[in-house]
Amino acid sequence: MGLKPPGRVIATVIIAVACTLMGILGLFDRLNYVASTNFDLLAATANNEIWTLGFIAVSVFVWCSVILHQWQQKAMQAAVVILAPWSLYNLLWGLTTDHPVSLAAPILAAVLAVIAHSLAVAWAPEDTHYDTGR
């Protein structure tokens, strides 16, 4: 059951491309909203430059895992660690802006975080999966 190795590799490449694109968007200051919100701390956290560095670092890590055929599980865990919080902060920011904004990017990032988590489980060594004893 689960994705066979070629499917896992293709899905891992998709996560790598997504993280790369997020890093590139961050370099051009297009990663976050420009609309103001009533919650300054939320905007400051969601609009921090550290997200760009994080996406670039995770992108490099995921691409290395694809090319070197190692560390896939750890790379997918790192992708979850960057995608899920960014999605949450930007979703909250988008919901609290002064005027309506598109929530497509944070929702897509949340979906990618779920896919990355599923891939982390799929890439786990067989002896680490939970066994019900049946």
C-alpha positions in Angstrom: 0.0 0.0 0.0 1.1 3.6 -0.5 3.1 5.2 -3.2 5.6 3.1 -5.1 9.1 4.6 -5.2 8.8 6.3 -8.6 5.6 8.1 -7.4 7.3 9.1 -4.2 10.2 10.6 -6.2 7.9 12.5 -8.4 5.9 13.8 -5.4 9.2 14.8 -3.7 10.3 16.7 -6.8 6.9 18.6 -6.7 7.6 19.6 -3.1 11.1 20.6 -4.1 9.8 22.8 -6.9 7.2 24.3 -4.6 9.8 25.2 -2.0 12.1 26.6 -4.7 9.4 28.8 -6.0 8.5 30.0 -2.6 12.2 30.9 -2.0 12.3 32.8 -5.3 9.1 34.7 -4.5 10.7 35.6 -1.2 13.8 36.9 -2.9 11.6 39.3 -4.9 9.5 40.3 -1.9 6.4 38.6 -3.3 6.0 35.8 -0.7 3.5 37.6 1.7 0.6 40.0 1.6 1.0 43.7 1.4 -2.4 44.5 2.9 -2.4 45.8 6.4 -3.9 43.9 9.4 -5.1 45.0 12.8 -2.6 42.5 14.4 0.9 44.0 14.0 2.6 41.0 15.6 1.0 38.7 13.1 2.0 40.8 10.2 5.6 41.1 11.5 5.9 37.4 12.0 4.4 36.4 8.7 6.4 39.0 6.8 9.8 38.2 8.2 12.7 37.6 5.8 13.6 34.4 7.7 10.8 32.6 5.7 12.8 33.2 2.5 15.9 31.8 4.0 14.0 28.9 5.3 12.3 28.1 2.0 15.7 28.3 0.2 17.4 26.0 2.8 14.6 23.5 2.7 14.6 23.6 -1.1 18.3 22.8 -1.3 17.8 20.0 1.3 14.9 18.5 -0.7 16.8 18.7 -4.0 19.8 17.1 -2.4 17.6 14.3 -1.1 16.2 13.7 -4.7 19.7 13.8 -6.3 21.6 11.8 -3.7 18.8 9.3 -3.0 19.2 9.8 0.8 17.5 11.7 3.6 14.1 11.8 1.9 12.2 11.4 5.1 14.1 14.1 6.9 13.8 16.4 3.8 10.0 15.9 3.8 9.9 16.6 7.6 11.8 19.9 6.9 9.3 20.8 4.2 6.5 20.3 6.7 8.3 22.4 9.2 8.5 25.4 6.8 5.2 25.0 4.9 2.8 24.4 7.8 3.7 27.5 9.9 4.0 29.8 6.9 0.6 28.6 5.7 -0.9 29.2 9.2 0.6 32.7 9.7 -0.4 33.8 6.2 -3.9 32.3 6.4 -4.5 34.2 9.7 -3.0 37.4 8.2 -5.2 37.0 5.1 -8.3 36.5 7.2 -7.6 39.6 9.2 -6.6 42.1 6.5 -8.4 45.4 6.1 -9.7 44.4 2.7 -10.3 41.0 1.1 -7.3 39.1 -0.2 -6.8 35.8 -1.9 -6.2 32.9 0.4 -5.0 30.6 -2.4 -1.3 30.6 -1.5 -1.7 29.7 2.2 -4.3 27.1 1.4 -2.0 25.6 -1.3 0.9 25.6 1.2 -1.3 23.8 3.7 -2.1 21.1 1.1 1.6 20.8 0.3 2.4 20.4 4.0 0.0 17.5 4.2 1.4 15.9 1.1 5.0 16.4 2.5 3.9 14.8 5.8 2.5 11.9 3.9 5.7 11.6 1.9 7.7 11.6 5.2 5.7 8.7 6.3 6.1 7.0 3.0 9.9 7.5 2.9 10.2 6.1 6.5 12.1 2.8 6.7 9.8 -0.2 6.8 10.9 -1.3 10.2 9.7 2.1 11.8 6.1 1.8 10.8 3.5 1.1 13.5 2.6 -2.5 13.5 -0.8 -3.5 14.9 0.4 -7.1 15.5 -2.1 -8.7 13.0 
